[in-house]
Amino acid sequence: MEHRRPSGLESDAAVQQTSDDAAVSRESAARLGYIADPFIKHFIKHPQRRAPLINRGTYCRFHGIQRVLREFVAAALQPRVQCVVLGAGLDTSFFLLSPNLRYFEVDFADITAKKAQMVWRKGALRERLPEDTRVVGAELHSETYNLIAGDLREFPSVMARLQERGFDCEAPTLFVSECVLVYLDPVCSDAILDWITTNVPRAGVVTYEQIRPDDRFGQMMIGNLRARGLELRGLLAYPTLESTKNRFLTRGWRVARAVDLAEYHDHCVDKRELDRLAALELLDEWEEFRLLAQHYAFTFAYTADSLPFSSIHFP
């Protein structure tokens, strides 16, 4: 069957749906004991048990991002350190960390409106908010936590909104992007990195995205996503670990490292932790898991060789 390329609005809606899909997978992993996230259940109306290989992949995704976030928070000795989550969806990291830093989340207005209402109505989430938090339309505002509605394709206007809420370009800042930049046209995603390079002299970025579109599995992955109205617009521009690293290094960033999920699972997760995971449920699809994991990657980069980024250890 030939699939029609989705229009802009259809594509936006399909991308927004991925935040619900990711939340369902995260809830499945949390409920089964793979990850410690007591908050994700509050965002899920219809829980689903994912397959073991999906739960294992979700664990790795969660483990890698939380590792960087927690090391960043631990190293954040300066009082003005910031974190910006691009395309935050229903991510719960703020509630898990309760960080002593300025924390921003950005996503489409439809998503931020839903998230703001969910957070405000659920006592377990609301009590984790700063005391001065208020709902403003589709957003949450406070001195240290802000949920902002914005279109990342218009990044300068997004950052202008964040600056209105207290974002400081001179402060050390970690940008987090999970399966977000890859859905943007590379002209737009490159413009985001160029803006950060030019305007935030002490910046770090951690991304989690698809790679390797050219092999058989990669082509199947693209076809399956396209059938759902999803286009990985940036994948052909940055298809490999090397290209994702060079994306930052050619812009003058101090350090860039990339690792696929299979390598991260095998070499970056403690063996005792792997033994614990093995006891949760049987995973007998190792070949399929490795094939899937080799098509997702973490990339970490930072612009300045100074705290808090130089103390973060990433493979």
N, C-alpha and C positions, 0 to 999 in steps of 0.2 A: 504493500500500500504506500502510495506517495503521500508524504506529510507536507501540508502547507506551512510555509514559514510564518510564524506568528507576527501579528502587528505589534507595535510598541506597547499598547495598553495590555494586550494579551500576554506579552512577554513579561511585563512588570508584574502582572497578577501571578504568573507561574513562578517567578522568582520569589515573590512574597510567600507563596505556598511552601517553599523549601524551609522557611523558618519553623512552620508547624511540623514538617517531616523530621527536622533535626531535633525538635523538642520531644517528639514521640520516641525517637531512638534514644535520646538521653534519659527519658523517664524509664524506658525499658531497662537500660543498663543500670540505672540507680536502683530500681525495684529489685533486681536480681543480685545486687551487691557488687557489681563491677566498680562503680564509682560512688562517692559520698556526696550526694546532692539531694538534701531533703526538701528543696524548694521547687524543683522542676515539676513535681506532681501538681502543683497549684495552677499550672498553665495548660494542663492536659484534661480534656473532657472525656476522651475515649482512649484509654491506655491500650497499647498493643505490645505483645511480646515479640521482639525481633528475633531473627535467626542468630545462632551463636556467633557466626562470623561477623554479622553486623554489630552485635554487642561488643565483640572484641575490638573491632575497628573504632566504635564509639569510645571505648575505653582509651585507646591510644590517642585519639583526637583530644579528648578531655584532659588526659594526663599531660600531653605536650603543651597545650595552651595554658593550663593551670600552673605548670612548672615555671613557665616564663613569667606569668603574672605574679606568682608568689615570690619568685626570686627578685623580681622588679620591686615589689612592695617591701621586701626585706631589706633591699639595698637603698630604698628611698629615704635617705637621711635628710634631704632637703625638704622643707615644709611646703614647697610649691610644686611638687612632683604631680604629674597628671597622667591619666590614661584615657584614650579615646577608642571606643569600639565602633568600627565602621560596619554598618549593616548588622546591628546587634541582635535583631530578631527577638526571640524569647530567651536569650541567654541569661543565666542566673549568676554569673561570676561576681557581680557586685555584692549580691547577698551572701555569697560564700566567703568573700574576702573581708567584707566590712572594712575596706581599706582606709588608712589614714592618708588619703590623697584626693585630689580633685578628679572626679570620674564622670566621663561623658559617654552617652550612647546615642547613636544616630541611625535612623532608618526611615522608610516611607511613613507618611502620616497615618495610613491605615493600620500599620503595625504598631506604631508608638501609641496611638489612641487605644488600641486593644490592650496593649501591655500596661499602659498607665492605669486603666480601669481595673484590670486584674490585680495589679499590685496594690492599688488603693483599697480594694474591697476585701483582700485576703489579709487577715490579721498577722499571720506569720511572716508575710512579706512587708506589710506596712510598718510593723514595729522595727524593721531593719533600716528603714529610711531615716535620714537626718530629721531632726525635730522640726526644722523650718521648711520641710517639703510641702509643696502645694501643686495641685493639678491646674494646669493652664491650657485649656483646649485639648489638643492631642498630646500634650507634653507634661513632664514632671520637672519642676524647678526647685532647686535648693542651692545653698552656698557651695556644697561639695559634690552633689550628685544631680546630674541633669540628663533627662531623656528628651532628645531633640528630634523633631520631624524635619526631614530634609532629603533631597535627591542628590546622591553622590556624583551624578553627572554634572552637577552645578556646584562643584566643591568650594570655590571661593565664597559663594553665598552661604554654604553650610558652615564654613569656618568663621564667617562673619557673625553668624548666629551664635556659634560657640563662644566667640570673643565677647559677645553681649552678655553671655552667662558666666564670664570670668576666665575663659581660656587665655593663657599667657604664652605667647610664642617663645619667650625666653626661658621658660621652665623646661626641665627635662620631661619628655613626653613619650609614652609608649602607645603606639597605634596597633590595634588588633583587628585582623580581618580574616574571618573564616568563610571560605567559599563565597566571597563577595567580589573582589577585584576581577576574578576570572569571568564573571557574568557581564562585566562592562566592556564596551569597545576599548581596545588598548589605547586609543587616543585619550579616552577619559581617564582610565586607570593610570596611565603615564602622567597625565596632568596632575593627578592627586599626588603622586610621588614627587613630581617636580615642585609642586607647591610646598610640600613638606621640606624638601631639600633646601629650598630658597628661604623659607620663612621660619623654620624651627631648627635652630642650629644644634640642639641636643635632642635628637629624635631616635627612637627605636621602632621597629616594625616587626611583628610576627604575623605570618600568614599561614593558612592551611587551605590548599587548593588542589585541583586535579592537574595531572601531568600526563605525558606520554600518549598523545592522541593518535599516533601513527601506526601502532601495532593493532592486531586483531581485537584485543580486548578494548583498547582505546576507541576504536571505531564503533564497537558495540556499545560502549558507554555513551559516546556522543549520540548514537542513534536512539538509545533508550531515553536520554534526556530530551532530545528533539521531539520525540513522540509525545512528551509531556509539555511541549511548548517552551522548552528551555534551551537557550543557545549559550555555549561556552565561548563567548566572543573573544576572550583574551587567550585562549588555550593555544592557538596556532602561533601566536606571537611569542609565547613563553612556554614551550612544550616540555622542557627538560629541567633537571636540577641545575645544570650549568647555566642555562639561560635565565632561570629565576634569580640565581646569585648575581649574574652579570647585570641584571636589570638595576641592581643597586650600586654595584661597584663602578659601573660606567657613569653613574651620577655623582661619584666622588664619596660614596659612603665608606666609612672606615672598615667595617667588617660585614660580610654576608656569608651565611652558611645555609645549606639546604640538605634535607634528608627525607627519603621517602618513608612511608608509614611502616613498611616491612622492616627496614633497617632500624627504625626507631623502636619498634616492638622487640627486635632481637637484641639490640645493643644498648638501649637507653632505659629500658624498664628492668628493675632489679629482679634477679632470678626468683627470690622469695615471693615477689609480687606475681610473677608469672605462674608460680606453683599455686598461689591462692586463686588466681583466675581459672586455672585448670580444674580446680575442685568445684567451681560454681556450676558448670555445665559442660558436657562433652562437646568438643570441637573436633569433628572428624573430617572437616572440609579444608584441610591445611593448604592444599594446592590452590584452591579457589580463593582462600583468604589472602595468600601471598600475592596472587595475581591482582586482586582488588587493591591490596595495600601498596603495591608498587605503582599504582596510578594516582596516589594522593601523596602530598608532600608538605612538610613544614619548611618555611624559610624564615630566618631571623637575621635582621640587619640593624646596624646603628651607625649614626653619623659621627659621633665623637667618642674618643677613647678616654672617657671619664665616667665617674659614677653618675647614675646608677647602672649604666649599661655594661661597663667593662667587667663587672662582677657576675654577670649572668653567663652561666655555662650552657652552651647549646652545642649539640654535636655538629 
